[in-house]
Amino acid sequence: MISLRPQPFTGVNSKQCHSLSPSHLSRPSLPNLSHKRPSLPNLSHKLPSLRLSIRAIDAAQPFDYESHLSHRFTKSTKLKIAIVGFGNFGQFLAKTIVNQGHTVLAHSRSDYSEKAAELKVSFFKDADDLCEEHPDVILLCTSIISTEFVLKSLPLQRLKRNTLFVDVLSVKEFPKSLFLQTLPQEFDILCTHPMFGPESGKESWKGLSFVYDKVRIGNGESRELRCERFLDIFKNEGCRMVGMSCAEHDRHAAGSQFITHTMGRVLEKLSLDSTPINTKGYETLLNLVENTASDSFDLYYGLFMYNKNAMEQLERLDLAFESLKTELFGHLHDVLRKQLFGKAEEGVERPVDRIFLPELPQNGRLLSSRSENANKETS
Ligand SMILES: NC(=O)c1ccc[n+]([C@@H]2O[C@H](COP(=O)([O-])OP(=O)(O)OC[C@H]3O[C@@H](n4cnc5c(N)ncnc54)[C@H](OP(=O)(O)O)[C@@H]3O)[C@@H](O)[C@H]2O)c1
């Protein structure tokens, strides 16, 4: 029951009348929703000079119950995500995650406090402070080569007991085994690779591939839901969701992504310029250089060092280049012979010198020397 008693006016306005001191009320503490309430017009000049005071507390409070419920519902579908490694790619992801209403925290070797504030991200210089915020998800966006060091320096004991660990490294078998070796059994593990970056995903993520492998998601609805909610971030942006094992990813990525980055870097060394008569093909090459040049060398080096299939691809590329040169020079040789020997060789059938790359040995096995390969080709 609430009994209202006229009180002499003491200069307190209508808004202040709602704020009762704790000594008057012993209700359970409720979240502060004052920022959700539309601001009320100041009507104090229209009110009679009376002050209302609540004398009994067992009645329902005129509280913004609906808004409270809706706030609770929204919160339950949103995650608290801590990005570790707030460089180029970490910041790129943060923008979209914040836009989707999740709470984003960040920690990095460098101080990105200002950048984080612009993106509505809370930046923590200290990893202990970050972990004590008990995020639902730790999202590792560090360079491939620093990941082991960064992961091992995180104070895991300060996290919630079943935090979800996610990585976005461009190689997948390496973080998978690192996570399995380093993280306590109760932690969930999701290995992912967004197949796009700040350049290629600048306008939209629609139709871009997102590879993921649920390496270890513990039993229980809440743990499965947490993982799905994280994946939803990419689903909601229209990504093409591809569930794939880490090993399979690395096989495909060495033949596609590593080759792409290598060609981009080789072409970059040629300092290609745009010309007034660019063909479509040449434009594609210029775009390739632009796309790969903006990525750090650490990233490229990581693709090479931490994907066991990369070395084989580099060798294949080398052999392909050699074989193309042999083919070209073979044709040139024919032309010269014709000029030198003219009619003397007419009517003599010569085999077409079209050389294809021989099958390469399985990963991890040494390639035979160039001369051996050349012998095989000609035999
Ligand atoms: N860029 C892309 O297009 C793309 C696409 C998909 C996946 N990825 C993956 O996303 C991750 C980040 O890529 P990125 O493009 O931002 O560039 P990156 O050069 O691969 O990584 C930069 C990040 O690594 C941190 N870092 C580097 N060395 C460190 C060290 N010794 N100790 C602690 N932190 C260190 C940097 O921290 P500070 O900045 O604080 O120094 C920064 O946050 C990589 O694993 C990459 O494979 C990138």
The ligand as an ORCA input file, in Angstrom:
! r2SCAN-3c Opt
* xyz 0 1
  N      44.055     -8.842    -42.622
  C      43.277     -9.763    -43.155
  O      42.808     -9.596    -44.253
  C      42.927    -11.008    -42.393
  C      41.878    -11.815    -42.838
  C      41.546    -12.953    -42.119
  C      42.259    -13.293    -40.997
  N      43.294    -12.491    -40.597
  C      44.054    -12.889    -39.417
  O      43.842    -11.901    -38.415
  C      45.003    -11.782    -37.596
  C      45.429    -10.311    -37.510
  O      45.773     -9.872    -38.795
  P      46.163     -8.330    -39.090
  O      45.776     -8.070    -40.495
  O      45.629     -7.436    -38.046
  O      47.752     -8.252    -39.089
  P      48.899     -9.109    -38.368
  O      50.146     -8.384    -38.635
  O      48.820    -10.520    -38.819
  O      48.557     -9.018    -36.803
  C      48.576     -7.796    -36.106
  C      48.152     -8.041    -34.680
  O      49.077     -8.886    -34.010
  C      49.550     -8.244    -32.822
  N      50.955     -8.595    -32.608
  C      51.935     -8.708    -33.524
  N      53.100     -9.075    -32.939
  C      52.853     -9.173    -31.612
  C      53.646     -9.533    -30.477
  N      54.925     -9.845    -30.602
  N      53.045     -9.545    -29.263
  C      51.732     -9.246    -29.134
  N      50.940     -8.900    -30.164
  C      51.482     -8.877    -31.396
  C      49.406     -6.767    -33.115
  O      49.298     -6.091    -31.904
  P      49.605     -4.513    -31.836
  O      48.879     -3.892    -32.982
  O      49.070     -4.133    -30.503
  O      51.081     -4.338    -31.963
  C      48.099     -6.741    -33.909
  O      47.004     -6.771    -33.048
  C      46.070    -12.680    -38.206
  O      46.127    -13.876    -37.508
  C      45.562    -12.915    -39.614
  O      45.987    -14.168    -40.132
  C      43.629    -11.360    -41.249
*
